[in-house]
Amino acid sequence: MEAGRSLYSVSATLVLVGGALVFGYSILTMITPIPLNPANIAKTALGLVPGLALVLAGALIFRGSTKTRRLGGALAIAFGVMSIFVGGGFFLGMVLAIAGGIAALALR
């Protein structure tokens, strides 16, 4: 029982770090001195959504019951894949989020 809980902690940590990278990348693109045009603003705003959703998914995996952990894993995979369209958090954020989501779904 204790080993299962620590594996959920590892998967939650992967998702949380991935979400933080995706969110941080979006914030970084927002504050860099680039020409402000609607496409850049939209990309930045759309990048904040997967980043925050991945942090929420990591919290669900870390603190939830088995049912909510599976929901958190599914959300992590979905928003991890969606984050590739906004930069993927230096690509590493996307990979960590998807790996954590798969681990959360694979654990019983």
C-alpha angles and dihedrals in degrees: 000000000000093000091054091052092051091050089053088051090054093049091046090050091052091051093045093050091046091050092048090052093050091046092045092050090053092050090047092054089049096056099039114103100254126141107277109234130152093258093057093045092049092048091051093048092048089050092058092059098060091041093055092041091053091051089051091048090051090052090051091052093046099047108019136095121258092274094050091044089058090048089050090050092051091047091049092054093045096048092039089059091044091053092068089074091061099041102286095245094286087322089275091081091056093048093048093047093050093045091050092047092051091048091051091051093045096053118089 
